[in-house]
Amino acid sequence: MMVWSCRKSRHKSSHGPAPCWIRPLLVAWLCLCVTHICSGAVGGSKNVIQKEAEFDITYNDTVTSENQTIYAFNHTVSRNKTEGVRVSVLSQVSESPILFVVRQKQAVLSFQIPLILRGLYQRKYPYNHVARTLCQPPTRAASETQYFFVDVSTLSTQGTNYQLRVSRVESFTLQTDKKFSFTASPSEPQYFKYVFPDGMDTVIVKVNSDMIFPCSVMSIQDIQCPVYDLDNNVAFIGMYQTMTKKGAITVQRKDFPSNSFYVVVVVKTEDEACGGPLRFYPLRPDELIDAGNRSKVLDVMVSPAINSEVYGMGMLFCLGIFLSFYLLTFLVACLENKRMSKKREVFQNPADMSPAETASLLGKNGDGKIPASPNEYGSFADNGSTLSSEAITDSATSTDNNYGYMGHEPFKRRPILNHLHHIAIHIERSLESVGRTRLESLSSVEEDDYDTLDDINSDKNIVRTKKYLCVSDLARKDKRVLSKKYQIYFWNIATIAVFYALPVIQLVITYQTVVNVTGNQDICYYNFLCAHPLGALSAFNNILSNVGYVMLGLLFLLIVLKRDIVHNRAVVRNNLNSLEYGIPKHFGLFYAMGTALMMEGLLSACYHVCPNYTNFQFDTSFMYMIAGLCMLKLYQKRHPDINASAYTAYACLAAVIFFSVLGVVFGRENTAFWVIFSVIHILATLLLSTQLYYMGRWRLDSGVLRRVVYIIYTDCIRQCSGPMYVDRMVLLVMGNIVNWSLAAYGLIERPNDFASYLLAIAICNLLLYFAFYIIMKLRSGERIQCLALVCILFTAVVWGFALYFFFQGLSTWQKTPAESREHNRDCILLSFFDDHDIWHFLSSIAMFGSFLVLLTMDDDLDTTQRDKIYVF
């Protein structure tokens, strides 16, 4: 009857649902069949033994394929208190592994003894001692009793002994600002719970150890089961980072809806990820390798992070520092205008002043006499002022207008005014002749017009090969032509900046997104002990500190613009000083330098969004440009006609950046690359030295080697004669010694940080040329004015402090992320900025000061005729 009913039910199932009472019977029947088949497969039925177990008791039992042991535990769980439970197992297994399954109300945990963990190249490491913490799902009831079971089984026919112990975890819930020590290993990971206190939105989780190895991983995971606490799965969810002695992760409440999280610490099976050695093992199929003792003692502490007030103070401090430079510049400009107004009053009301007072305002020569030439007449208008050209023009005009009423008294009673009258007449005649000459010479503004005729080339060979050159010899081209030529520097760098910055910004945004999505804290090399997040940014303080480059770069552009406007006004008035005296004024390179400083700040900020090995060139590209532009500006001061064009200069800088990229990608321990680069470095040094020594009056063609041999024979073998241009030779010999030494160092040491090595080459050459320029300036009898001297001293001091903070080395991508974190340190300024932020502050100020030095160092020559200014 039962069989018939089943058949009938099965037949009706095609036309409608089966009765509800049939389904449980079918399930029970299927389970019975499966159990019978499995029991027959192993040769008999399996005995299931269930034991009531208690915490903190060690159970020594034996398991075979014929029996299965189940340990039943219970414990009370409260809503306001989380209690950790840890299962520890020890067994010496010879054949088949033992399987342990922990069944909880809302989670299942399983593992085997021996626990097999894999390393690199599929190496297998067995562990016979395993300890795991059970996941504790939150409970809704105020208090309830929860049960969990530990099932022990194996397929081994021989009895296998094991030890089982279940215990409660002390200090499972971490307390704020309280350190807790523990021990972990690859098979015995640890994790703890932390709950955000009221009113605290951000904390820093710090894990430290006195042991460098074994390598470990710290992870921050949400409160959910399962918890990923093994080497092969810890990176599945949450935020994680490798560590040796230090690890720190900033955690925000908004990322965890439950207002709590797990701190997971896992010890890796191998140390290669932390920069440790990887032992050589004979690789055989399925060979198990003894990992040895890999236990590590660590301590964890959760500290509150800074609040919004500290963020505000940090931003106000940063902006206040650099806005003060704007205020200082404004005050200096006001004082300068006031000083120039007093000097104008000398000509407007000369009868009210004594000759001594007049002389004190106009300025005296070194012998105490009143200036006796138009050259000396304009000397008072400088003194580092940005208004010198305009002042001399206004003074001359006002003087000429006042001579009508002064003629009522004999000039012999007023020798000073008589003297000034002659000066004005001389200036007026000079301006007329200069204006006529300039109008006749401006028929063409193309620079190439000066380089097409053979006689002009012959004249160049005569002029530029003189033993002693003056600025007038190398400032013969039309000013408008050169001004147009040097303005290209600014427009080119502005174009380069746009095309370079846009993909950089896009890339670093992608980097930050990857970090936020994957949680991999090893991608970016932050100072994790002082990395303050804001929005999607992980280290806002490192980005904010770069604002100084942008603000001071803009301020420098404004200062240059002011000088440019004043100079152009003087040129329009045909002012003698601005046309025939002093170093020729060309501001294009200054504009390019200011733009490069601003771009350095922007790209440095982009680099610090996610600093790492691959995007370090973002931080250095415009450093190369700044160093190159400064050297070009130094050379342009006394060689305006033969300085490199913008296209040539930027092409050379592009080659430098190209080698920088090659060095970053291929430079590590690559002998062929270092040999090629060193050869190119030395050849470039020799070619540039030849170009500078002969002022461009040489040719690189097929006969160059023959000419070199001929010069060596005639000047060194046939007769020993010294160089014609001794000063230039001294500079170039020193430059070659420095560059050859740097090339040898790179070839021998092969530094990992190729970008910094290349930057060191540029900085060394810039410092060498700058020191040579200052020495030769003083040696030529020139002087450095007060403003320029103050800038030099101030800049040198700031550079010294800046380099001190730079070499603190809070992180380094030359090592692994874990090794880099060993250099991490706490904030030192306002609990917001670290040493590297201070480097940003000071280096931006030092660069600004360096630019001011280049801008003002030759202001003393504004009243010196160009044929009396030596070229060196």
C-alpha positions in Angstrom: 0.0 0.0 0.0 2.9 2.3 0.9 4.7 1.6 -2.4 1.5 2.2 -4.3 0.9 5.5 -2.6 4.4 6.6 -3.5 3.9 5.6 -7.1 0.7 7.5 -7.1 2.2 10.5 -5.6 5.1 10.4 -8.1 2.6 10.1 -10.9 0.6 13.1 -9.7 3.7 15.2 -9.3 3.7 15.8 -13.0 0.3 17.4 -12.7 0.7 19.2 -9.4 2.8 19.5 -6.2 3.4 16.5 -4.0 1.9 16.3 -0.6 4.0 18.0 2.1 4.4 14.9 4.2 6.3 13.1 1.4 9.3 15.5 1.3 10.7 14.8 4.8 10.4 11.0 4.2 12.3 11.3 0.9 15.1 13.4 2.6 15.4 10.9 5.5 15.5 8.0 3.1 18.2 9.6 1.0 20.3 10.4 4.1 20.0 6.8 5.2 21.1 5.5 1.8 24.2 7.9 1.7 25.2 6.8 5.3 24.9 3.1 4.3 27.0 3.6 1.2 29.7 5.6 3.0 29.8 3.1 5.8 30.2 0.2 3.3 33.0 2.1 1.5 35.1 2.3 4.6 34.4 -1.2 5.6 31.9 -0.6 8.4 29.8 2.0 10.2 31.5 5.0 12.0 31.0 5.5 15.7 30.1 9.1 16.6 31.0 10.1 20.1 29.7 13.4 21.6 31.2 14.8 24.7 30.2 17.7 26.9 33.4 19.9 27.0 34.5 22.8 29.1 36.8 25.7 28.6 40.5 25.7 29.6 40.7 21.9 29.8 43.1 20.0 27.5 41.6 16.9 25.9 44.0 14.2 24.8 42.2 11.8 22.5 42.7 9.5 19.6 40.8 9.5 16.3 40.6 6.9 13.5 38.5 6.5 10.4 36.0 4.4 12.4 35.2 7.0 15.0 34.3 10.7 15.1 34.4 12.8 18.2 32.2 15.8 18.8 32.9 18.2 21.6 30.0 20.4 22.7 30.8 23.8 24.3 28.5 26.5 25.6 29.1 30.0 26.8 27.1 33.1 27.7 27.2 36.0 25.2 26.1 39.5 26.1 25.2 42.3 23.8 27.5 44.8 25.6 30.5 42.6 26.0 32.4 40.6 23.4 34.3 37.6 24.6 36.9 35.9 22.4 37.1 32.1 22.1 40.2 30.4 20.9 40.6 26.8 19.7 44.1 25.3 20.0 45.1 21.9 18.5 48.3 20.0 18.6 49.0 16.6 16.8 51.9 14.7 15.3 50.3 13.3 12.2 52.1 10.6 10.2 49.6 9.7 7.5 46.3 11.2 6.7 45.5 14.6 8.2 43.0 15.2 11.0 40.1 17.5 10.1 38.7 19.9 12.7 35.3 21.6 12.0 34.0 24.2 14.4 30.2 24.7 14.0 28.8 27.9 15.5 25.3 29.5 15.3 26.2 31.7 12.4 29.6 30.6 11.2 31.7 27.5 10.4 35.5 27.2 10.8 37.5 24.3 9.5 41.1 23.4 9.3 43.4 20.4 9.2 46.4 19.1 11.1 49.0 19.4 9.7 48.0 22.8 8.3 49.7 23.2 4.9 50.5 26.8 4.0 52.1 27.7 0.6 54.9 30.1 -0.1 56.6 31.3 -3.2 57.1 28.9 -6.0 54.5 26.6 -4.5 56.6 25.7 -1.5 54.6 23.8 1.2 55.1 24.4 4.9 53.4 22.0 7.4 52.3 23.2 10.8 51.3 20.6 13.5 50.2 23.2 16.1 47.2 25.4 15.1 45.3 28.0 17.1 42.4 29.9 15.7 40.1 32.5 17.2 36.4 32.0 16.6 34.4 34.6 15.0 31.9 36.1 17.4 28.8 37.4 15.6 26.9 40.1 17.4 23.8 39.1 19.5 20.6 41.1 19.6 19.6 39.8 23.1 20.9 41.4 26.2 22.3 38.0 27.2 22.1 34.5 25.7 23.7 31.1 25.9 25.3 30.0 22.6 26.5 26.5 21.7 29.3 25.5 19.4 30.7 22.1 18.4 34.1 20.9 17.5 34.1 17.8 15.2 37.2 15.7 14.9 37.6 13.2 12.1 40.1 11.5 9.9 40.4 8.9 7.1 43.5 7.3 8.7 43.0 3.7 9.7 45.6 4.0 12.4 44.8 5.8 15.6 46.2 9.4 15.7 46.6 11.3 18.9 45.8 14.9 19.3 45.3 17.6 22.0 42.4 20.0 22.0 42.0 23.0 24.2 39.4 25.8 24.0 40.0 28.9 26.1 38.8 32.4 26.4 40.9 35.3 25.0 42.0 37.9 27.5 41.6 41.5 26.3 39.8 40.5 23.2 38.3 44.0 23.0 41.1 46.6 22.8 40.9 49.7 24.9 42.0 53.2 23.6 45.6 54.1 24.4 46.2 50.8 26.2 49.0 48.5 24.8 48.4 44.8 24.6 51.1 42.2 23.9 50.6 38.9 22.2 52.4 36.1 20.2 51.5 35.0 16.7 52.8 32.6 14.1 51.7 31.5 10.6 49.4 28.8 12.1 48.4 30.8 15.1 47.1 34.2 13.9 45.5 36.7 16.3 42.8 39.2 16.0 41.1 41.6 18.4 38.0 43.8 18.4 37.9 47.6 18.8 34.7 49.7 19.3 34.7 53.4 18.5 34.0 55.4 21.7 31.4 58.2 21.5 32.7 61.4 20.0 35.7 59.7 18.3 35.6 59.4 14.5 39.2 58.5 13.6 41.8 56.3 15.3 45.3 55.1 14.5 46.0 51.4 15.0 49.7 50.8 15.7 51.3 47.4 15.8 55.0 47.1 16.9 57.5 44.5 17.5 61.2 44.3 18.6 61.7 41.6 16.0 62.3 42.4 12.4 61.6 38.9 11.2 59.4 36.9 10.6 57.5 39.1 8.3 53.9 39.8 9.3 50.7 41.4 8.1 48.3 43.6 9.9 44.8 43.9 8.6 41.6 45.9 9.5 38.4 44.0 8.8 34.7 44.7 9.4 32.8 42.7 12.0 31.6 39.8 10.0 32.2 36.1 9.6 34.4 34.5 8.4 37.5 36.4 9.6 40.3 36.1 7.0 43.3 35.4 9.3 45.7 33.2 7.3 48.6 34.2 5.1 46.7 33.0 1.9 43.5 34.9 2.5 44.3 37.9 4.7 44.3 40.2 1.7 40.8 39.3 0.6 38.9 42.1 2.4 39.6 45.2 4.5 42.8 47.2 4.7 46.1 45.5 5.1 49.9 46.1 5.1 53.1 44.1 5.6 55.3 45.0 8.5 58.6 44.1 10.2 58.9 46.3 13.3 56.3 48.9 12.7 52.8 49.1 11.3 50.1 51.7 11.4 46.7 52.2 9.8 44.4 55.1 10.2 40.8 54.0 10.6 37.7 56.2 10.2 34.3 55.5 11.7 32.5 56.2 8.5 34.1 53.2 6.8 32.5 50.8 9.4 28.8 50.9 9.8 28.9 48.8 13.0 31.2 51.4 14.6 33.7 48.6 15.3 36.3 46.5 13.5 38.7 43.7 13.9 42.5 44.1 14.1 44.0 41.0 12.5 47.7 40.1 12.7 49.1 37.3 10.6 52.7 36.0 10.4 53.7 35.1 6.8 55.3 31.8 5.9 58.2 33.6 4.2 60.1 36.9 4.6 60.6 37.8 1.0 57.7 40.3 1.1 59.5 42.2 3.9 62.8 42.2 2.2 64.1 39.2 4.0 66.2 36.4 2.5 64.6 33.6 0.6 66.3 30.3 1.4 67.1 27.9 -1.4 65.3 24.6 -1.2 65.5 21.7 -3.5 62.1 21.8 -5.2 60.6 18.3 -5.4 57.0 17.5 -6.1 54.9 17.6 -2.9 57.9 18.0 -0.7 57.0 19.5 2.7 59.5 22.0 4.1 60.1 22.6 7.7 59.6 26.4 8.3 61.2 26.3 11.8 60.2 28.6 14.6 58.3 31.6 13.2 56.7 32.9 16.3 56.7 36.7 16.8 56.0 38.8 19.8 54.0 41.9 19.0 52.0 44.6 20.8 49.0 46.6 19.5 47.6 49.9 20.6 44.8 52.0 19.3 45.2 55.8 19.7 42.8 58.6 18.8 43.7 60.6 15.7 43.6 64.4 15.4 40.3 66.2 15.3 38.9 68.9 12.9 40.5 71.7 15.0 44.0 70.4 14.3 43.2 70.2 10.6 42.1 73.8 10.7 45.2 74.9 12.6 47.4 73.1 10.2 45.8 74.7 7.1 45.9 78.2 8.7 49.5 77.8 9.7 50.5 76.7 6.2 48.7 79.6 4.5 49.9 82.1 7.2 53.5 81.3 6.6 53.4 82.0 2.9 51.0 84.9 3.0 53.5 86.6 5.3 55.9 86.6 2.4 53.3 88.5 0.3 52.9 91.0 3.2 56.7 91.4 3.6 57.1 92.0 -0.2 54.4 94.6 0.0 56.1 96.4 2.9 59.4 96.4 1.1 57.8 97.8 -2.0 56.1 100.6 0.0 59.4 101.4 1.7 61.2 101.5 -1.6 58.6 103.8 -3.1 58.9 106.1 -0.1 62.7 106.2 -0.6 62.4 106.9 -4.3 59.9 109.7 -3.5 62.4 111.4 -1.3 65.0 111.2 -4.0 62.6 112.9 -6.4 62.2 115.7 -4.0 65.9 116.5 -4.4 65.1 117.9 -7.8 61.8 119.4 -7.1 63.0 121.5 -4.1 66.8 121.8 -4.3 66.9 125.3 -2.7 65.6 124.0 0.6 68.5 121.5 1.0 72.1 122.0 1.7 74.8 120.5 -0.6 75.6 117.9 2.1 71.9 116.7 2.3 71.6 116.6 -1.4 74.8 114.5 -1.7 73.6 112.1 1.0 70.3 111.5 -0.9 71.9 111.3 -4.3 74.7 109.0 -3.2 78.4 109.7 -3.2 81.4 108.0 -4.7 83.8 106.1 -2.6 85.9 109.3 -2.2 83.0 111.3 -0.9 82.6 113.4 -4.0 79.4 114.1 -5.9 79.0 111.9 -9.0 80.7 113.6 -12.0 79.3 111.6 -14.9 76.0 110.4 -16.3 77.1 106.9 -15.4 77.6 107.9 -11.8 74.6 110.1 -11.8 72.3 107.2 -12.1 73.9 105.1 -9.4 71.6 106.3 -6.7 68.6 104.9 -8.6 69.5 101.3 -7.9 70.4 99.9 -4.5 68.4 96.8 -5.3 65.2 98.7 -6.2 62.8 97.4 -8.7 62.1 101.0 -9.7 65.6 102.1 -10.7 64.9 102.6 -14.4 61.8 104.6 -13.8 63.3 106.7 -11.1 66.2 107.9 -13.2 63.9 108.9 -16.0 61.5 110.8 -13.7 64.4 112.5 -11.9 66.0 113.7 -15.2 62.6 115.1 -16.3 61.9 117.0 -13.1 65.4 118.4 -13.0 65.0 119.9 -16.5 61.8 121.5 -15.6 63.2 123.3 -12.5 66.1 125.1 -14.1 64.0 128.1 -15.2 63.8 129.7 -11.8 67.2 128.6 -10.7 68.8 130.7 -13.3 68.0 133.9 -11.4 71.0 133.3 -9.1 74.6 132.7 -10.3 75.4 129.1 -10.7 78.8 129.6 -9.0 76.9 130.2 -5.7 75.3 126.8 -6.3 77.9 124.5 -7.7 75.7 121.4 -7.2 72.9 122.7 -9.2 75.3 123.9 -11.9 76.7 120.4 -12.0 73.2 118.9 -12.3 72.4 121.3 -15.2 75.3 120.0 -17.2 74.3 116.4 -16.4 70.8 117.0 -17.7 72.1 118.5 -20.9 74.4 115.6 -21.4 71.6 113.1 -20.8 69.3 114.8 -23.2 71.8 114.7 -26.0 72.7 111.1 -25.3 69.1 110.1 -25.3 68.5 111.7 -28.7 71.5 110.0 -30.2 70.5 106.6 -28.7 66.9 107.0 -29.9 68.1 107.8 -33.5 70.5 104.8 -33.4 67.7 102.4 -32.2 65.2 103.6 -34.8 67.7 103.0 -37.5 68.6 99.5 -36.2 65.0 98.2 -35.8 64.4 97.6 -39.4 64.1 93.9 -38.7 63.4 92.0 -35.5 64.4 88.5 -36.7 67.4 87.1 -34.9 68.5 85.1 -38.0 69.2 88.4 -39.8 72.3 88.7 -37.8 73.7 85.3 -38.7 73.4 85.1 -42.5 76.3 87.3 -43.8 79.8 86.1 -43.9 81.2 89.3 -42.6 79.0 89.1 -39.6 80.2 85.6 -38.9 83.8 86.8 -39.3 83.0 89.6 -36.8 81.6 87.0 -34.4 84.8 85.0 -34.6 86.8 88.2 -33.9 84.7 89.4 -31.1 84.0 86.1 -29.3 87.6 84.9 -29.4 89.0 87.9 -27.7 91.0 87.1 -24.6 89.0 89.5 -22.5 85.3 89.9 -23.3 82.8 92.4 -22.0 79.0 92.2 -21.9 78.8 94.7 -24.7 80.6 92.2 -27.0 77.9 89.6 -26.3 74.9 92.0 -26.2 74.9 93.3 -29.7 71.6 91.8 -31.0 68.5 93.8 -30.9 66.7 93.7 -27.5 63.3 93.1 -29.0 64.7 90.0 -30.8 66.2 88.6 -27.7 63.2 89.4 -25.6 61.0 87.5 -28.1 63.5 84.7 -28.0 63.5 84.3 -24.2 59.7 84.8 -23.9 59.5 81.4 -25.7 60.9 79.8 -22.5 57.8 80.8 -20.6 55.3 79.8 -23.2 57.0 76.5 -23.8 57.1 75.6 -20.1 53.5 76.6 -19.7 52.5 74.3 -22.6 54.6 71.5 -21.2 53.1 72.0 -17.7 49.5 71.5 -19.1 50.3 68.4 -21.1 52.4 66.9 -18.3 50.1 67.7 -15.4 46.8 66.5 -16.7 47.7 62.8 -17.2 49.6 62.9 -13.9 46.6 64.1 -12.0 44.5 61.4 -13.7 47.0 58.7 -12.8 47.4 59.6 -9.1 43.6 59.7 -8.8 43.5 56.2 -10.2 46.3 55.2 -7.7 44.3 56.5 -4.8 41.1 54.8 -6.0 42.9 51.5 -6.2 44.2 51.9 -2.7 40.8 52.7 -1.3 39.1 49.9 -3.2 41.6 47.1 -2.6 42.7 48.2 0.8 46.4 47.4 -0.1 48.4 49.8 2.0 51.6 48.5 0.4 51.0 50.4 -2.8 51.8 53.8 -1.4 54.9 54.7 0.8 53.4 57.1 3.4 54.6 58.0 6.8 51.8 56.0 8.3 52.4 57.4 11.8 51.6 60.9 10.5 49.2 60.4 7.6 46.1 62.4 8.1 43.2 61.5 5.7 40.8 63.9 4.2 38.0 62.7 2.0 39.5 60.2 -0.4 43.1 61.3 0.2 45.1 59.2 2.6 47.8 61.8 3.5 46.4 65.2 3.2 49.1 66.9 5.2 51.8 65.8 2.7 49.7 67.4 0.0 48.9 70.6 1.8 52.6 71.3 2.6 53.3 71.7 -1.1 51.2 74.9 -1.3 54.3 76.9 -0.6 55.8 76.1 -4.0 52.7 77.4 -5.7 52.2 80.5 -3.6 55.9 81.6 -3.7 56.2 80.7 -7.3 53.2 83.1 -8.0 54.8 85.7 -5.8 58.1 85.5 -7.7 56.1 85.9 -11.0 54.5 89.1 -9.6 57.9 90.5 -8.6 59.3 89.7 -12.0 56.3 91.3 -13.7 56.8 94.5 -11.6 60.4 94.7 -12.7 59.5 93.9 -16.3 56.8 96.7 -16.3 59.2 99.2 -14.8 62.0 98.3 -17.3 59.6 98.5 -20.3 58.5 102.0 -19.2 62.1 103.1 -19.0 62.8 101.7 -22.5 59.8 103.5 -23.9 61.2 106.7 -22.4 64.6 105.9 -24.0 66.2 105.9 -20.6 70.0 105.7 -20.9 70.5 103.3 -17.9 68.1 100.7 -19.2 69.5 100.9 -22.8 73.3 101.0 -22.4 74.1 100.2 -18.8 74.1 97.1 -16.6 73.3 93.5 -17.4 70.7 93.3 -20.3 67.3 92.8 -18.9 65.5 89.7 -20.2 62.7 88.3 -18.1 61.6 85.3 -20.1 63.7 82.9 -18.1 62.5 84.4 -14.8 58.9 83.8 -15.9 59.8 80.2 -16.8 61.5 79.7 -13.4 58.5 81.0 -11.5 56.2 78.7 -13.5 58.5 75.7 -12.9 58.3 76.4 -9.2 54.6 76.4 -9.2 54.5 73.2 -11.2 56.9 71.6 -8.8 54.4 72.2 -6.0 51.5 70.8 -8.1 53.4 67.7 -9.2 54.9 67.1 -5.8 51.4 67.2 -4.3 50.4 64.7 -7.0 53.3 62.4 -6.1 52.3 62.5 -2.4 48.8 61.4 -3.2 50.4 58.0 -3.5 54.2 58.1 -3.3 55.9 55.0 -4.7 58.6 53.8 -7.0 56.8 54.2 -10.3 55.6 57.9 -10.0 58.7 59.4 -8.3 59.5 61.1 -11.6 56.5 63.3 -11.0 58.3 64.9 -8.1 61.6 65.3 -9.9 60.8 66.3 -13.5 60.4 70.0 -12.7 63.3 69.9 -10.3 65.5 69.0 -13.3 63.9 71.9 -15.2 64.4 74.4 -12.3 68.1 73.4 -12.1 68.5 73.7 -15.8 66.7 77.1 -16.0 68.8 78.5 -13.2 72.0 77.5 -15.0 70.8 79.0 -18.2 69.8 82.2 -16.4 73.3 82.5 -14.9 74.9 82.0 -18.3 72.4 84.4 -20.0 73.3 87.3 -17.7 76.7 87.8 -19.4 76.1 85.9 -22.6 72.7 87.1 -23.8 73.5 86.8 -27.5 74.7 83.2 -27.4 72.5 81.6 -24.8 70.6 78.4 -25.8 67.2 78.8 -27.4 64.1 77.5 -25.6 63.8 74.6 -28.1 67.3 73.4 -27.5 67.1 73.8 -23.7 63.8 71.9 -23.4 65.0 69.2 -25.8 68.0 68.6 -23.5 65.8 68.6 -20.4 63.5 66.1 -22.2 66.5 63.8 -22.8 67.4 64.1 -19.1 63.8 63.0 -18.1 64.0 60.2 -20.7 67.1 58.8 -19.0 65.4 59.3 -15.6 62.6 57.0 -16.7 65.0 54.5 -18.2 67.0 54.5 -15.0 64.0 54.0 -12.8 62.8 51.0 -15.0 66.1 49.4 -15.9 68.7 51.0 -13.7 68.7 48.5 -10.8 71.8 46.3 -11.0 71.9 46.6 -14.8 75.5 46.9 -15.7 74.9 47.6 -19.4 72.6 50.6 -18.6 75.1 52.1 -16.2 78.0 51.8 -18.7 76.0 53.4 -21.5 74.7 56.2 -19.2 78.2 56.9 -17.9 79.7 57.1 -21.4 76.9 59.5 -22.5 77.4 61.6 -19.3 81.1 62.0 -19.9 80.7 62.7 -23.6 78.0 65.3 -22.9 80.3 67.0 -20.4 83.1 67.2 -22.9 80.9 68.6 -25.6 79.4 71.2 -23.3 82.8 72.2 -22.0 84.0 72.7 -25.6 80.9 74.8 -26.4 81.4 77.0 -23.3 85.2 77.4 -23.8 85.0 78.5 -27.4 81.8 80.5 -27.0 80.1 78.4 -29.7 82.8 79.2 -32.3 83.6 75.6 -33.2 82.1 72.9 -35.4 81.2 69.3 -34.6 82.0 67.6 -37.9 84.2 64.9 -39.4 87.3 67.0 -38.9 86.9 67.6 -35.2 89.2 64.8 -34.2 91.9 66.0 -36.5 91.6 69.5 -35.0 91.8 68.1 -31.5 95.0 66.2 -32.2 96.4 69.3 -33.9 95.7 71.5 -30.8 97.2 68.9 -28.5 100.3 68.7 -30.6 100.8 72.4 -31.0 99.8 73.5 -27.4 101.0 70.6 -25.3 103.8 68.8 -27.2 105.4 71.3 -29.5 105.3 74.0 -27.0 103.8 74.1 -23.6 101.4 77.1 -23.5 98.7 77.9 -21.1 95.1 78.3 -22.0 94.0 81.6 -23.5 90.9 81.8 -21.3 92.2 80.9 -17.9 89.0 81.6 -15.9 86.8 79.6 -18.2 89.4 76.8 -18.1 89.3 76.7 -14.3 85.5 76.4 -14.3 85.4 73.7 -16.9 88.2 71.7 -15.3 86.4 71.7 -12.0 83.2 70.9 -13.7 84.7 67.9 -15.5 86.3 66.6 -12.3 82.9 66.8 -10.6 81.0 65.1 -13.4 83.6 62.4 -14.1 83.6 61.6 -10.3 79.8 61.4 -10.3 79.8 59.2 -13.4 82.4 56.9 -11.7 80.3 56.8 -8.5 77.2 55.8 -10.5 79.1 53.1 -12.4 80.6 51.6 -9.3 77.8 52.0 -6.7 74.8 51.8 -9.0 72.4 53.6 -6.6 68.8 52.3 -6.6 67.4 55.8 -6.6 68.4 56.8 -10.1 66.1 59.8 -10.2 67.8 61.3 -7.1 71.2 60.5 -8.5 70.4 62.4 -11.7 69.1 65.3 -9.6 72.3 65.3 -7.6 74.3 65.7 -10.8 72.2 68.7 -11.8 72.4 70.4 -8.4 76.2 69.8 -8.1 76.7 71.5 -11.5 74.4 74.4 -10.5 76.1 75.0 -7.2 79.5 74.8 -8.9 78.6 77.4 -11.5 76.9 79.7 -9.0 80.0 79.6 -6.7 82.2 80.3 -9.7 80.0 83.2 -10.7 80.1 84.8 -7.3 83.9 84.4 -7.0 84.5 85.9 -10.4 82.1 88.7 -9.7 84.0 89.7 -6.6 87.3 89.1 -8.3 86.3 91.5 -11.1 85.9 94.3 -8.6 82.1 94.2 -8.6 80.1 94.3 -5.4 77.0 92.5 -4.0 74.3 94.9 -2.8 72.7 94.7 0.6 69.4 93.1 -0.7 71.2 90.5 -2.7 73.6 89.7 0.2 70.7 89.3 2.6 69.0 87.0 0.1 72.1 84.9 -0.2 72.7 84.5 3.5 69.0 83.9 4.2 68.8 81.3 1.4 71.9 79.5 2.5 70.6 79.1 6.1 67.2 77.9 5.0 68.8 75.4 2.6 70.8 74.0 5.5 67.8 73.4 7.7 65.8 72.1 4.7 68.4 69.5 3.8 68.5 68.4 7.5 64.8 67.6 7.4 65.1 66.1 3.9 67.7 63.5 5.0 65.5 62.3 7.9 64.1 59.8 5.5 60.6 59.0 6.9 60.0 56.5 4.1 61.9 55.1 1.1 60.6 53.2 -1.9 64.1 51.8 -2.4 63.1 49.2 0.1 60.0 47.0 0.6 56.9 48.7 2.1 57.5 46.9 5.3 61.1 48.0 5.6 60.1 51.6 4.7 57.7 51.7 7.7 60.7 51.1 10.0 61.6 54.8 9.2 58.1 56.1 10.0 57.9 58.7 12.8 55.2 60.7 14.6 54.2 64.2 13.6 56.5 66.9 15.1 54.7 70.2 14.2 51.2 71.0 15.5 50.5 67.2 15.6 49.8 67.6 11.9 53.1 67.9 9.9 56.0 65.6 9.9 59.7 66.1 8.9 59.0 65.8 5.2 56.3 68.5 5.4 58.8 70.8 7.0 61.2 70.0 4.1 58.4 71.1 1.8 58.0 74.4 3.7 61.7 75.2 3.9 62.7 74.0 0.4 60.0 76.2 -1.2 61.2 79.2 0.8 64.8 78.4 -0.1 64.0 78.0 -3.8 62.2 81.4 -3.7 65.2 82.9 -2.0 67.5 81.4 -4.7 65.4 82.9 -7.4 65.6 86.3 -5.7 69.4 86.0 -5.6 69.5 85.4 -9.3 67.1 88.4 -9.8 69.1 90.9 -7.7 72.7 89.8 -7.6 73.7 92.0 -10.5 71.7 95.1 -9.5 75.0 96.8 -8.6 75.8 96.9 -12.3 72.7 98.9 -13.4 74.8 102.1 -13.6 77.9 100.5 -15.1 78.6 100.7 -18.8 78.4 97.3 -20.5 81.8 97.7 -22.0 83.2 97.7 -18.4 81.3 94.6 -17.3 83.5 91.5 -17.8 82.3 88.2 -19.2 83.2 85.1 -17.2 
